[in-house]
Amino acid sequence: MTAQSILVQAEAAGLTLRPNGDNIGIKPVARLTPELKAALVEHKAAVLAALRAQRQVEVSTAYSATFSRLSITYDGDLVGTLWARIVNQHPALAHVVDVAEQAADLAALAFQQGSAADSSQFLACLSTWERAWAETIEAVTGDRCSDCGKRATKFCRACLRPSPIGKGAPHA
């Protein structure tokens, strides 16, 4: 019996399996047959690996979709050229993106390992990271003051000085 066949049998029995640290979380336990329980015990390591692999696919798919959406908002090298510009010219914005990314990465790892029962915490952190990126892209490349982030044309009323719109350079 393979891990995949055990997962198929569990699904057919109406069970939800998830990694839970070094154990397998099972809901509802009342539907677990003695045969399936024996198979899970015998192939525990392989089943855990398969469950974690499924979660890794979910995480990769979510990150890929996020990058696709962000790429639509910026026509260029998002994580290369633009990121270098943000880090060099707007370290505070880079810090916000970094903190959000670290939170998303930690939530993704917890989800993969089974610390979270579902993906909602990971997806919430990933959404926060996406918003941080989108706001940073808009502040650096859009018609916003690169100092305060407020909408401006040639003169920023919030900073009361000429606004270097879309140049990414702070006020002199």
Secondary structure by P-SEA (a helix, b strand, c coil): ccaaaaaaaaaaabbbbbbcccbbbbcccccccaaaaaaaaaaaaaaaaaaaaaaaaaaaaaaaaaaaaaaaacccccccaaaaaaaaccaaaaaaaaaaaaaaaaaaaaaaacccccaaaaaaaaaaaaaaaaaaaaaacccccccccccccccccccccccccccccccc
